[in-house]
Amino acid sequence: MVHYQTRLDATFAALSDVTRRGVLEQLWGSDASVTDLAQRFHMTLTGMKKHVSVLEQAGLVITEKIGRVRTCKLGPRRLEEEAAWIEQHRQLWSARFDALDKIVEDLNRKEKANARSKRK
């Protein structure tokens, strides 16, 4: 369970940043060097290296250094566990909202019935 939680935490932390999500979108199209990514996102090389490091730790990106160029590409990790976690919680909240809808409907019906009986 601890490994599962740690992995979820790392993935959601990596995905919580707009720049890192943007990097993933760029890499869906094609591999890119860290320098290219830094230029595309108008940031320093050091800043981009930090973002890439977070994505690497989550297993979402892998890098390879050839000579002086570090190239990034999407990692082999899929997001099945994360999607399952989200779906489980979506179902829970959906059931809760459905129950809340029924309560509101019942209250509205009772309120209308009380209003009709007061008019008579």
N, C-alpha and C positions, 0 to 999 in steps of 0.2 A: 504494500500500500504506500509506503514512503517513497519508493521509486516512482510510482504512478503519480503521486502528488507533486514530486519534484519536477517531473517531466511536464505536467500540466502547468505548473508555476512558470517554468522556463519558457514554454511556448506562449502562454498568455502574456507574459512580460515582454517577450520579443514582439508580439503582435500588437501590443498596446501603443506603440509609437508610430506616428504617421510616416516618418521617414523610413523606418524599417519595413512597413507595409509597402511603401513605394519601391523600395529596393527589391522586394520579392516580386512585385509586378513587373519591374524592369527585367528581372532575371527569368521570368516566364517566357519572355520574348527571345532572349539570347544571353549568353554568358557575358560578363563585363569585368573589366579590371576595377580595382578599388579606386584608382585615379579617375577613371571614367565616371564611376558612380558619384564620387565627390564633386566632380564638375557638374553633372546633371542635377544634383541637389544643392548646388551653390554652397558647399561647405568645405571645411578644411579636410585635408587628407587624414589628419589625426582623428577628427570627429567621425569621419566615415569608417575608419578602422574600428572605432569603438562600436558603432552600429553593427558592422559586419561580425565582430566578435560575439555580440549578443545573439545574433542570428545563428552563428556557428555553434555556440553553446547549446542552443535549442535544437540543433540538428536540422535546421531549415535551410542552411546554406553550407556549402563546402568551398574551401579555397585551395588553390594550388599555386605555388610560386615557381615560376620558370624564369630564371635569370633575375632581373630586377622587377618583374611584373607579377603581381599577385592577382590571379583571376578568380572571380566568384561565379558559382553556378548553384542552381537549386540542389539541395541535399536530397538524399534518397528517402528521407523520413516523410511519411504521410501523416495526415492528421486524423486518423480513424478514432483514436482514443479521445481526442479533444472533441470531435464531432459527436461521439457517443455520449460524452459528458454533457455537452450542450443539449442534445436531444432529450436525455433523461430529465434535465431541469426544465426544458421547454414543456415536456409532457406534464410535469408536476405543476408548473405555473398555469398551463392551459386548463387543467382540471380545477385548480383553485379559482381561476377567473370564471369558469363555467358555473361553479357553485355560487360564486358571488352574483353572477347574472340572475340565477334563480332566486336568490334572496331579494334582489332589487325588484324583480318582476312581482314576487309575492307582496312586497311592501307597496308597490304601485297599485296592485289590484285591491289590496285592503284599503289603501287611501282613497281610491275611487269609490269603493263600496261605502265607506264611511261618509264621503261627500254626498253620495246619492241619498243615503238614509237621513242625513241632516236636512236635506232639501224637502223631504216629505213631511 
